[in-house]
Amino acid sequence: MKIYDVTDERFHKYGKVVKNIDFSTLVEAMKTTPVPEDVVYEPRIEEFMKLPVAEEIRRVFYGELPIQIGYCNGHNTKLNAVEYHRSSEINVAVTDAVLLLGLESDVEADFTYDTAKMEAFFVPAGTAVELYATTLHYAPCHVNESGFRVSVILPEGTNYPLDTKHVGGEDALLTAKNKWLIGHAEGGLPEGSFLGLKGKNLDIAEK
């Protein structure tokens, strides 16, 4: 599939590059985080929360809402699923990475979604992007065989276990706090996940 640069105008409907915050100390701290052969996500790293930039992100970007700073690292080239939140998310690329993105407005009434509508964007190392709440996304894809490191910043509590069971309608998509998920049948998701992605399980490694 064609991969656009994150500066391309096609990215504007999904998010924007964050330019008013210096993420360099977070990028440096991220360089010691593990890069497994699969994908690992950690919603909150206490070391990151102690960085001065954490307070700046909370105050400037999230309008003083409590936040969490974690990471998503590993090796991946496939879509597997899409998720969305009720809030923007910041991704800070510590290595080069590719994001597969779509629009929540293209999700159909039965909560299915055609993967042919997804687009891929290259995010160079050192770049921070905001993904709007209406943007479908999931784990980043690696560009180099050494894998990817991406810091993930969200409102506090996002992606933590739910307190109650959710069933029916859009509620059935809720797999964690502030996380609505639509999976692909080939995505290797846990049993019981809503598998509403139609079409190919996109793979950026396919020529």
Disulfide bonds with the S-S distance in Angstrom:
none
